[in-house]
């Protein structure tokens, strides 16, 4: 363990995190100090982390998020990176084809477009920059999802193919490629069956309202990826909001409590928001008990109000009405 710690700056990782790392990758305790140092340097090479404190921080982050990378040989890590670069080459090809550009990266700023698809904001993504390289995008993806280095090459490639089959018919192959590059955990640690459940639930919610249907057809690829990285219950909340809004617009408020009637009215207002604002509980406004669970975490600035607060909605009342319905939707989908 001393050899492992000595390979990186002392500030790269707190003591308690080293303990967790060794628990998940105990093989480092049985290897020679030189072998461990070579392993860390091999990981640094594969991550393209560089030397110095910044490079040490990048290596430490990868080890912290996926300690199992320490169980793999440097050659194995290199092979996995090469396989990922082949995947990225194909994903960038989809993006450029969707943008009507052949070769190079000059047209990638139109990333995520497909015939009939109106893409917004894609140029902010690292893979959508003009001249985006396979190596650069692969490095970004590994930094976000170091689990790409521990998964089987065929498994990762297979997940890409399944996501294309699942989503491309609705949003186009270029958009799916962009979502994967923006949120590489979609092909790293997420089960494709679970992603499929979330995708179908998202499409179901969006198809029931014109505003969200337009959003699904024009949202930045990264936004779709973010929504799909949410848990199933969070996406089920979208369905409940649509239900409540429809009930309000149909005038079905006389047979419910005053509290539920107010939540239905609020849901109609929330329909003006994009789904990305509503699947993130910290942005939407988490119920009190969830806030209490996080009381030991550093508190963020309270300058920015939650969506529910901005809309003047009683947060606790909202979740009393919404949570049971969302739970039922999520359970039924599984």
N, C-alpha and C positions, 0 to 999 in steps of 0.2 A: 504493500500500500504506500510505503514511503517513496518507492521508485515512481509510482503513478503520480503521487502528489508533487514530487520533485520535478516532474516533466513539464509542469505548467506553473504559471505565476501563482504566488501564494494567495492572491486576491481572486483567482479565477473561479473558485468554488468554496463555499463554506464547509467547515468540518463535518457537519451533520449530513451534508449531501454526499460527501465522499463515502460515508458509512453506507448510505443507501446504494450507491454505485457498486460498492464491493459486494453487498448482499445480493444484488441482481447479476453481477458478473464475477463470481468468486474465483474464476480461473486465474485472475490477475495475482492472486495470493500464492499461487503455486509456480509462477514463472519467474525467471531471473530478472533482476533489475534492468539489465541491458535489453532483454526481450520486451519488457513493458515499455521502455523508452522508445524502442523501435516501433512498437505498435502505435504509440501516441503520435510519433512523427509520420507514420504511414497514414493515420487518420487525418493529420494536418494537411498532408499532400492531397488526399482525396477530397477534402473539404475546400481546398484552395484557400486555406486560412491564413497563410503567411506567418511571419515571425512577430515577436513582440506581444505586448499586452492584448492588443485587439485580436490577434490570431489565437492567443491562448484562450481568450474569452469565447471565441467561436468554437474551438475544440471542446472546451469545458461544457458549453451549452449542448453540443451534440451528445457528449457522454452523459450529461445529466438527463437529457430527454430520452435517450435510448442506450442505457449502459451495455446492452448486448453487443454493441459494435466492438467492444473490447474483446469479445470472444472470437472475432474473425481475424484471419491473417491479412496482412497488407495486400497480398496478391488477390485475395478474395474480395476485399473492398474495392480494389482497382477494377476487377472484373464486373462488379455490380455497378460501378460508376459508368463503365463503358456501355453496359446494357441500358442504363438509364439515358445516356446520351443518345443512343439509337432511338429510344422512345421519344425523347424531346425533339429530335430531328423530324420525326413523323408528325408530332403535335404542331411544331412551327410550320411544317409544310401544309397542314390543314388550315392554319391561320392565314398563311399567305395565299393559298388557293381561294379561300373565302373572300380575301381582299382583292382578288384578281391580280396577284403579283407572283411572278415566277422567280425563284432563286433569291438569294440575299435576304435582307431584312427590311429594306427601305419602305415596304408597304405595310409592315406589320402594325402600324398605328391604327389601321382599320380593322385590327384583330377582332374576331368574334362575329364578323359579318357572315351572313349566308344570304342566298337569294331571298329577297323579301324581308330580310331581317334588318332592323334599324338599330345599330349598336351605338350606345352612348358611353363615354368615359373610358373606353378601353385603352386609350393611349396612356393612361396613368400607370398601367400595369407594367412590371419589369419586362415581361415577354412581349409587350406591344410596342416597345420603343423601336424606332428605326435602327436597323443594324443589330438587333438582338441576336446574340450568338447562342449556339447549342451549348457550348461550355458554360457561358454565363448563366443561362436559364437553368441548366442542370445544377449548378452551384447554388443558386437561389433556392431551388426546390429541395435539395438535400439539407440546406440550412433550416428550412421550415419543417421538413419531415425527415429527420435522420433515419427513421424506420425504413426508408427506401433502400438503405444499405444492408438491412438485415432480412428483407423479404426475398423470396425466390424470384429470379429474373422472369421466369415464365409466368409466375403468379401476378407480378406487377403488370406485365404486358397484357395478361388476360383481363385484368381489371379495367385497363384502358379500353379494350375492345368491348367489354360488357357495358361500360358507361356510354360508349358511342351508340351501341344498339339501343340502350334504354332512352337516351335523351335526344339524339341527333334528329330524329324525325320531327321533333317539336321545335328545337332551337337551332339546329344546324350543327354540323361537325366542328366548324371553327369555334363556335361558342363553347362546345363541350371541351375542346382542346384548351381553350383559355381558362375554363373553370378548373381543369386539372392542374394547369401550370400555376394558377393563382392559389389553389388549395390542394397541394400535393398529398395531404393526408387522405384525400378521397381515394387514392390508389395505394396508400401506404398502410393505414391502420383501420380504415372503415370497411366493414363487411358490405359487399355489393348488394346483398339481399336487403340489408337495412337501408342503404342509400336508395334502392329501388322503392321501398315502402315510402320513404320521405319524398322522393320525386313524384310518385303518383299522387300522394296527398297534396303536395304543393300545386300540381297541375289541376287537380280537382278544385281546390280553393280558387285558383286564379281564373279558371274557365267560367266561374259563376258570376264574375263581375267584369265589366268592360275595362275599368281602370287597371285592375290587376292583370287582366288578359293582355293588355297593351304592355304592361311592365314586363311580363314574362317574355314577350316578343322583342323587347328592346333593352332590357337591363344589361349592364356590363357583365361579362362572363364571370368576373370575380365575385360579383354580388350573388349570382346563382350559386357559386361554390360556397360562399359564406352561409347562405340559407341551408344548403344541404349538409353543412357541418353542424348545424343545430341539432338538438335531440328531437326525437319523434314527437314528444309532447308539445314542444315549442311550435312545431309546424302544425300540429293539431289545433293550436290556439287560433291559427289563421282561419281554419274551417269554422270554429266556434264564432269568431268575429263576423264572418259572412252570414252564418245562421242568424245571429242576433240582429244584424243590420237588416236582413230580409224580414225578420219578425217585426221590427220597428216600422219599416216602410209599409208593411201590410196592415199596420194598425192593430197588431196583436199585443196590446199592452194592458188591456182592461182586466185580463184574467190572471195577472201576475202581481207580485209585490211591487211596491214603489221602488225598492232597491233594484230589482231586476229590470223594471221599466227604464230606470235611469241608465243602467248598463247597456240596454239595447239601444237607447238613443246615442250613448257614447260610441258604441260599435259602429253606428252609421257614420259618425264623424271620423273614426279611425280608418274607415275604408278609403279616405283620401290619402292615407299614408302608404308608403311602399312596404311590401312584406319584410324587407330587411330591417325596418324600424321596429317591427312587431314580433320577430322571432328572437330578438336579443332581449332577455328579461331585464338586464341592467339598464338598457336603453328604454324599454317599454315601461318599466317600473315593477320591480320584484315585490312579491308579497312580504309582509313583515317577518314571517318565520324564516324565509330564505335570507333576508338581510341579517337576522340574528346569527345564522350559521356562519356568516362571513365577518363577524364582529372582531375577530382577531387579526384580520387582514388589514394592511394599511388602507386608510380611508382616502377615497378620491375626493377631489374638490367638489363641493356641492353647488358650484356656480351654474352648472348645466342641469336643468330640470329634466325629469323623465318625460316621455311622450304622454303618459297618463296625466301627469301633473300639468303639463302645458295645455292639455285638452280639458282641464278642470274635472277630471274623473276621480272619484274616490277609489284609491288603489285597492284597499282591502275589500270593498264591495265588489269591485271588478273581478278579483280573483275568486271570491266566494261563488260568483255566478259562473265564471269561465272554467275554473280548474276541473270541476267534476265532469263537465261535458268533454273537455280536452282529454281527460284521462280515459273516458269511454271510447273516444275516437281512436286514440293511440292503441288501446287494448284490442279493439276490433280489427285494426289494420295488421296486427301481428299474427 
